[in-house]
Amino acid sequence: MDRTNKKAAGPGFFDFSMGLRGNIPEFFLSLHREYGDVVRCPIPFFPPLYILNHPDHIRHVLSLKASNYPREDFISRRFQAVFGNGSVSATGDAWARQRKIINPAFQRKFLERSFHVLDKLSRGLVESWKIKAEKREPVEVVSEMRNLTMDMLWEVLFNFSPKNLRHEIYRPVELGVSYIGTPIPLFISRWMPTPTNWQFYFENRKLERILKDRIAERRKSVGSTDDLLDFLLRYKDPKSGFPLSEQAMLEELKTLAPAGYLTTGASLAWLFYLLGRHPEHIGKLNEECRSVKDTAFSYAHFDSLPYTLGCIYETLRLYPTGWSLWRSASEEDTIDDFRIEKGATMVCSPYTAHRHPDFWSAPETFNPSRDFSSNMGHTYFPFGLGPRRCVGENLAMVELMMIVPMIFRHFRFSVLPGPEVQMDHRVILSPVPSLNIQLETI
């Protein structure tokens, strides 16, 4: 029989559904080890779900044949239902139009205007941590990194400090992530009148009111500030000349805000987790960060801090916050000679691909000295691939390369006893429940 008529191997539906009740990234990794690079998972009454683990297959779906694999899978539809039709969740022409609008605001040259804001907030964190170090107070890094990156994102996007509104901003995002990340068999529509859905509805209304108030306030001074909100307020459609509607602006901001701070904050927390497990790297990181003059940040830091950059890259390899990228096959296709049915759900997993033994030596080992230059964009893609590659990649890397050297120029740390860190894999890969450290100034 022609191999193209064969089905890829995979678990039965019962085993697959039971695996979704546990640690899903590790479950996917076990499926890769057992069944290979293309894993077929049956779903009753629907086309199957495929888990792709080989970089070439993932590139095929996300880049080479991206038009055949739009974001019309059930996870993407949930995201759209929760956060609206912004550029992160929109599809088709709507996505192309919105991506074209916001792309310039995330280019390296535009972001340079925000360096002073990021520098100010990083230094503020260091000063508060010096006080805690002096008093021997523990620091809970998961929440600290989330708050720092939330403050950074809101000041960069809106020129506004959210410190007094953090709960109102974070709560609807947390409820939304819980809804999106519910395993397939436990899916309950957001529109059903459950207590959680009612809670999300009212919390989401609070967040929308905060954003609407910012939009209304900034309309009074359009052109006075170089940030994303001002950019959106000044935008005019090149054909019609009309500005963005308030609803379009609101949905864009609602999708960018959680994606922007949850991902970077989680990456920083994972870095502390990995260094805590491998403290032999902390001294070298301290030494390199202290060897560079404490001057204003520039893109030259990427070249002058190679070990720091390696620590960040290795963290993003082992714990890519966008650990699974979902698509739907709009037409029948073939991957590695296996038939892909029309309507099949495709899961491209950086988490498993970054551990593929054919491309990474000792893949589970934290090794900041790896040579990433030959892997970029092929076997290494923590920000995705293809036309839907993360628009905020430049901002995220600037934040990471500003925060990490600032911290490790001043501190070493040790992890305090506490509950074992687990993976929260609902949409964004985050460490939970907490990670407490003891700081020591140097």
C-alpha positions as CSV (number, residue, x, y, z in Angstrom):
1,M,0.0,0.0,0.0
2,D,1.2,3.5,-0.8
3,R,2.4,5.1,2.5
4,T,0.4,8.2,1.7
5,N,-2.8,6.2,2.4
6,K,-1.6,5.2,5.8
7,K,-2.5,7.0,9.0
8,A,0.2,8.3,11.4
9,A,0.5,6.4,14.6
10,G,-0.9,7.7,17.8
11,P,-2.9,6.9,21.0
12,G,-6.6,6.0,21.2
13,F,-9.1,8.6,22.2
14,F,-9.4,7.3,25.8
15,D,-5.6,7.4,26.4
16,F,-5.4,10.8,24.7
17,S,-8.2,12.3,26.7
18,M,-6.8,10.9,30.0
19,G,-3.3,12.4,29.1
20,L,-4.9,15.8,28.8
21,R,-5.8,15.7,32.5
22,G,-2.2,15.9,33.5
23,N,1.0,17.8,32.4
24,I,0.1,18.3,28.8
25,P,3.6,19.4,27.5
26,E,5.2,16.4,29.0
27,F,2.4,14.2,27.8
28,F,3.0,15.5,24.2
29,L,6.7,14.8,24.7
30,S,5.9,11.2,25.7
31,L,3.7,10.8,22.6
32,H,6.6,12.0,20.5
33,R,9.0,9.5,22.0
34,E,6.5,6.6,21.6
35,Y,4.9,7.4,18.2
36,G,7.4,9.7,16.3
37,D,7.4,13.1,14.7
38,V,3.8,13.0,13.5
39,V,1.3,11.9,16.2
40,R,-2.3,11.3,15.2
41,C,-4.9,11.7,18.0
42,P,-8.5,10.7,17.1
43,I,-11.5,12.9,18.3
44,P,-15.0,11.3,18.0
45,F,-17.2,13.0,15.4
46,F,-14.5,15.4,14.3
47,P,-11.3,15.3,12.2
48,P,-8.3,14.1,14.1
49,L,-5.7,16.2,15.9
50,Y,-2.1,16.0,14.9
51,I,0.9,16.8,17.1
52,L,3.9,17.8,15.1
53,N,7.4,17.6,16.7
54,H,9.9,17.8,13.8
55,P,11.1,21.4,12.9
56,D,10.6,20.7,9.2
57,H,7.0,19.7,9.7
58,I,6.3,22.7,11.9
59,R,7.8,25.0,9.3
60,H,5.6,23.4,6.7
61,V,2.5,24.3,8.6
62,L,3.5,27.7,10.1
63,S,5.5,29.1,7.2
64,L,5.8,27.2,3.9
65,K,2.1,26.4,3.6
66,A,0.7,28.8,6.1
67,S,-2.2,29.8,3.9
68,N,-3.5,26.2,4.1
69,Y,-3.3,26.3,7.9
70,P,-5.2,29.3,9.3
71,R,-5.9,29.9,13.0
72,E,-9.4,28.5,12.8
73,D,-8.9,25.7,15.4
74,F,-11.0,25.5,18.5
75,I,-8.3,27.0,20.8
76,S,-7.9,30.0,18.5
77,R,-11.7,30.4,18.4
78,R,-11.8,30.4,22.2
79,F,-9.0,33.0,22.3
80,Q,-11.0,35.2,20.0
81,A,-14.2,34.8,22.0
82,V,-12.4,35.9,25.2
83,F,-10.0,38.6,24.0
84,G,-11.7,39.9,20.8
85,N,-10.6,40.1,17.2
86,G,-7.3,41.8,17.6
87,S,-4.2,41.0,15.6
88,V,-3.2,38.1,17.9
89,S,-6.5,36.2,17.3
90,A,-7.9,37.6,14.0
91,T,-7.8,35.5,10.8
92,G,-7.7,36.1,7.1
93,D,-8.0,39.7,5.7
94,A,-8.8,41.1,9.1
95,W,-5.6,39.7,10.5
96,A,-3.5,41.0,7.6
97,R,-4.9,44.5,7.9
98,Q,-4.4,44.7,11.7
99,R,-0.9,43.2,11.6
100,K,0.0,45.8,8.9
101,I,-1.3,48.5,11.2
102,I,0.6,47.6,14.3
103,N,3.9,46.2,12.8
104,P,5.7,49.6,12.7
105,A,5.0,50.1,16.5
106,F,7.1,47.1,17.3
107,Q,10.1,47.7,15.0
108,R,13.5,48.1,16.7
109,K,13.8,51.8,15.8
110,F,10.4,52.7,17.2
111,L,11.1,50.7,20.4
112,E,14.3,52.8,21.1
113,R,12.0,55.6,22.2
114,S,10.9,53.4,25.1
115,F,14.3,52.4,26.4
116,H,14.3,55.1,29.1
117,V,10.9,53.8,30.4
118,L,12.2,50.2,30.6
119,D,15.4,51.4,32.2
120,K,13.6,53.4,34.9
121,L,11.3,50.5,35.9
122,S,14.2,48.0,35.9
123,R,16.2,50.3,38.2
124,G,13.2,50.7,40.4
125,L,12.9,47.0,40.9
126,V,16.6,46.8,41.8
127,E,16.3,49.5,44.4
128,S,13.3,47.7,46.0
129,W,15.1,44.4,46.0
130,K,18.2,46.0,47.7
131,I,15.9,46.9,50.6
132,K,14.6,43.3,50.7
133,A,18.1,41.9,50.5
134,E,19.2,44.1,53.4
135,K,16.2,43.0,55.5
136,R,16.7,39.3,54.5
137,E,13.1,39.3,53.2
138,P,12.3,36.6,50.6
139,V,11.2,37.6,47.1
140,E,8.5,35.8,45.2
141,V,9.8,36.1,41.6
142,V,6.7,34.8,39.7
143,S,4.5,37.7,40.8
144,E,7.4,40.2,40.9
145,M,8.3,39.5,37.2
146,R,4.7,39.5,36.1
147,N,4.1,42.9,37.8
148,L,7.3,44.4,36.4
149,T,6.5,43.3,32.8
150,M,2.9,44.5,33.2
151,D,4.1,47.9,34.3
152,M,6.6,48.0,31.4
153,L,4.0,47.0,28.8
154,W,1.4,49.5,29.9
155,E,3.9,52.3,30.0
156,V,5.2,51.5,26.6
157,L,1.8,51.0,25.0
158,F,-0.2,53.6,26.9
159,N,2.2,55.9,28.7
160,F,0.3,54.9,31.9
161,S,1.3,53.2,35.1
162,P,-1.0,50.4,36.1
163,K,0.3,49.8,39.6
164,N,-3.0,50.7,41.3
165,L,-5.0,48.7,38.8
166,R,-3.0,45.5,38.6
167,H,-5.8,43.3,40.0
168,E,-8.4,44.7,37.6
169,I,-6.1,44.1,34.7
170,Y,-4.9,40.6,35.7
171,R,-8.1,39.1,36.9
172,P,-10.1,38.9,33.6
173,V,-6.9,37.7,31.9
174,E,-6.5,34.9,34.4
175,L,-10.2,33.9,34.0
176,G,-9.9,34.1,30.2
177,V,-6.7,31.9,30.2
178,S,-8.5,29.3,32.4
179,Y,-11.4,29.2,29.8
180,I,-9.1,28.9,26.8
181,G,-6.9,26.3,28.4
182,T,-9.7,23.9,29.5
183,P,-9.0,20.4,28.1
184,I,-11.1,19.3,25.2
185,P,-13.5,17.0,27.0
186,L,-14.1,19.6,29.7
187,F,-14.9,22.4,27.4
188,I,-17.9,24.6,28.4
189,S,-18.9,27.5,26.3
190,R,-18.1,31.0,27.7
191,W,-21.7,31.9,26.9
192,M,-23.2,29.4,29.3
193,P,-24.5,31.1,32.5
194,T,-22.0,29.5,34.9
195,P,-20.6,31.3,38.0
196,T,-17.2,31.5,36.4
197,N,-18.5,32.9,33.2
198,W,-20.5,35.5,35.0
199,Q,-17.4,36.5,37.0
200,F,-15.4,36.8,33.8
201,Y,-18.1,38.9,32.2
202,F,-18.0,41.5,35.0
203,E,-14.3,41.5,35.4
204,N,-13.8,41.9,31.7
205,R,-16.2,44.9,31.7
206,K,-13.9,46.5,34.3
207,L,-10.8,46.0,32.1
208,E,-12.7,47.4,29.0
209,R,-13.6,50.4,31.1
210,I,-10.0,51.0,32.0
211,L,-9.0,50.8,28.4
212,K,-11.8,53.0,27.2
213,D,-10.9,55.6,29.7
214,R,-7.3,55.6,28.5
215,I,-8.4,55.9,24.9
216,A,-10.8,58.8,25.7
217,E,-8.1,60.6,27.8
218,R,-5.5,60.3,25.1
219,R,-7.8,61.5,22.3
220,K,-7.4,64.9,24.0
221,S,-3.7,65.0,23.2
222,V,-3.1,63.0,20.1
223,G,0.4,63.3,18.8
224,S,2.0,64.3,22.1
225,T,3.4,60.8,23.0
226,D,5.2,58.2,20.9
227,D,3.6,55.0,22.1
228,L,1.3,52.4,20.6
229,L,-1.9,54.0,21.7
230,D,-0.9,57.3,20.1
231,F,0.1,55.4,17.0
232,L,-3.4,53.8,16.8
233,L,-5.2,57.1,17.5
234,R,-3.3,58.7,14.6
235,Y,-3.8,55.9,12.2
236,K,-5.9,56.6,9.0
237,D,-6.9,53.9,6.6
238,P,-4.9,54.6,3.4
239,K,-7.9,54.0,1.2
240,S,-10.8,55.4,3.0
241,G,-9.0,57.9,5.3
242,F,-11.1,56.8,8.2
243,P,-9.5,56.3,11.7
244,L,-9.7,53.0,13.6
245,S,-13.0,52.6,15.4
246,E,-13.0,52.5,19.2
247,Q,-14.1,48.9,19.1
248,A,-11.2,47.9,16.8
249,M,-8.8,49.8,19.0
250,L,-10.2,48.2,22.1
251,E,-9.9,44.7,20.8
252,E,-6.3,45.3,19.6
253,L,-5.3,46.5,23.0
254,K,-7.1,43.7,24.8
255,T,-5.2,41.0,22.9
256,L,-1.8,42.8,23.0
257,A,-1.9,43.5,26.8
258,P,-2.1,39.9,28.2
259,A,0.2,38.4,25.5
260,G,2.8,41.1,26.1
261,Y,3.3,40.9,29.8
262,L,2.3,37.3,30.7
263,T,4.8,35.8,28.3
264,T,7.9,37.9,29.2
265,G,7.1,37.7,32.9
266,A,6.9,33.9,32.7
267,S,10.2,33.7,30.8
268,L,11.9,35.7,33.5
269,A,10.4,33.5,36.2
270,W,11.6,30.4,34.3
271,L,15.1,31.8,34.1
272,F,15.2,32.1,37.9
273,Y,13.9,28.6,38.2
274,L,16.6,27.2,36.0
275,L,19.4,29.1,37.6
276,G,18.1,28.0,41.0
277,R,18.4,24.4,39.8
278,H,21.8,25.1,38.2
279,P,23.4,27.6,40.5
280,E,26.9,27.0,39.0
281,H,25.8,29.4,36.2
282,I,24.9,32.3,38.5
283,G,28.5,33.4,39.2
284,K,29.4,33.6,35.5
285,L,26.3,35.6,34.9
286,N,27.1,38.0,37.7
287,E,30.7,38.4,36.4
288,E,29.6,39.2,32.8
289,C,26.8,41.6,33.9
290,R,29.2,43.5,36.2
291,S,31.9,43.7,33.5
292,V,29.7,45.9,31.3
293,K,29.4,49.5,32.2
294,D,26.1,50.5,33.8
295,T,25.1,52.8,30.9
296,A,21.9,53.4,29.0
297,F,20.7,50.3,27.2
298,S,21.3,49.9,23.5
299,Y,21.1,47.1,21.0
300,A,24.9,46.7,21.4
301,H,24.2,44.9,24.7
302,F,23.2,41.9,22.7
303,D,26.8,41.5,21.5
304,S,28.5,42.6,24.7
305,L,26.6,40.1,26.9
306,P,26.8,36.7,25.1
307,Y,26.5,34.5,28.2
308,T,23.5,36.5,29.4
309,L,21.9,36.1,26.0
310,G,22.7,32.4,26.1
311,C,20.9,32.1,29.5
312,I,17.9,33.8,28.0
313,Y,17.9,31.7,24.8
314,E,18.3,28.5,26.7
315,T,15.4,29.4,29.0
316,L,13.2,30.1,26.0
317,R,14.3,26.8,24.5
318,L,13.4,24.7,27.5
319,Y,10.3,26.7,28.5
320,P,8.9,28.5,25.4
321,T,5.9,30.4,26.8
322,G,4.0,29.8,23.5
323,W,4.6,26.1,24.0
324,S,2.0,25.0,21.4
325,L,0.8,26.7,18.3
326,W,-2.6,25.6,16.9
327,R,-3.8,25.6,13.3
328,S,-6.5,24.0,11.3
329,A,-6.1,22.3,7.8
330,S,-8.3,24.1,5.4
331,E,-7.5,21.5,2.7
332,E,-6.2,17.9,2.6
333,D,-2.4,17.8,2.7
334,T,0.6,15.4,3.1
335,I,3.3,15.7,5.8
336,D,6.1,13.2,5.9
337,D,4.1,11.1,3.4
338,F,1.2,10.9,5.9
339,R,-2.2,12.1,4.8
340,I,-3.6,15.1,6.7
341,E,-7.4,15.3,6.5
342,K,-9.2,18.5,5.7
343,G,-10.4,20.1,9.0
344,A,-7.7,18.4,11.1
345,T,-6.4,20.3,14.0
346,M,-2.6,20.8,13.9
347,V,-0.6,21.3,17.1
348,C,3.0,22.6,16.5
349,S,4.9,22.2,19.7
350,P,8.1,24.2,20.3
351,Y,8.3,22.5,23.6
352,T,8.8,19.1,22.0
353,A,10.7,20.4,18.9
354,H,13.2,22.2,21.2
355,R,13.9,18.8,22.8
356,H,14.2,16.8,19.6
357,P,17.3,14.6,20.1
358,D,18.2,14.8,16.3
359,F,18.8,18.5,16.7
360,W,19.8,19.1,20.3
361,S,22.5,17.3,22.3
362,A,21.5,16.5,25.9
363,P,18.2,18.3,25.2
364,E,17.0,18.4,28.8
365,T,20.2,20.0,30.0
366,F,20.3,23.7,30.8
367,N,23.4,24.8,28.8
368,P,23.7,28.6,28.1
369,S,26.9,28.0,26.0
370,R,25.0,26.3,23.2
371,D,25.5,27.7,19.7
372,F,22.1,29.0,18.8
373,S,23.2,30.9,15.7
374,S,22.8,27.9,13.4
375,N,19.4,27.0,14.9
376,M,17.6,30.3,14.7
377,G,14.4,30.1,12.8
378,H,14.7,26.4,12.0
379,T,15.1,24.2,15.0
380,Y,14.7,27.0,17.5
381,F,11.5,29.2,17.3
382,P,10.3,30.4,20.8
383,F,8.4,33.2,19.1
384,G,6.8,31.1,16.4
385,L,7.5,30.9,12.7
386,G,6.0,32.3,9.5
387,P,3.7,35.3,8.9
388,R,2.2,35.0,12.3
389,R,5.5,35.1,14.2
390,C,5.1,37.0,17.4
391,V,4.9,40.8,16.6
392,G,6.2,41.6,20.1
393,E,9.4,39.6,19.8
394,N,11.7,42.7,19.6
395,L,10.0,44.2,22.7
396,A,10.3,41.0,24.6
397,M,14.0,40.5,23.9
398,V,14.7,44.2,24.8
399,E,12.9,43.7,28.1
400,L,14.8,40.5,28.9
401,M,18.2,41.9,27.9
402,M,17.5,45.0,30.0
403,I,16.1,43.3,33.1
404,V,18.4,40.3,33.5
405,P,21.7,42.3,33.4
406,M,20.3,44.9,35.7
407,I,19.4,42.3,38.3
408,F,22.5,40.1,38.1
409,R,24.8,43.1,38.2
410,H,23.6,43.6,41.7
411,F,22.4,40.3,43.1
412,R,23.1,36.6,43.5
413,F,20.4,34.4,44.9
414,S,19.3,31.0,46.3
415,V,16.0,29.3,46.1
416,L,14.1,28.9,49.4
417,P,12.3,25.7,50.4
418,G,8.7,25.6,49.2
419,P,6.2,23.8,47.1
420,E,7.6,22.1,44.0
421,V,7.3,24.3,40.9
422,Q,4.9,23.0,38.3
423,M,4.0,24.0,34.8
424,D,0.8,26.0,34.2
425,H,0.3,25.1,30.5
426,R,-3.0,26.8,29.9
427,V,-2.2,28.9,26.8
428,I,1.1,30.4,28.2
429,L,3.7,28.1,29.9
430,S,4.2,29.6,33.4
431,P,5.7,28.3,36.6
432,V,3.2,27.8,39.5
433,P,2.4,28.3,42.3
434,S,5.4,30.4,43.4
435,L,9.1,30.6,43.5
436,N,10.7,32.2,46.6
437,I,14.3,33.3,46.6
438,Q,16.7,34.9,49.0
439,L,18.7,37.7,47.5
440,E,22.3,38.6,48.3
441,T,23.8,41.9,47.1
442,I,27.3,41.8,45.5
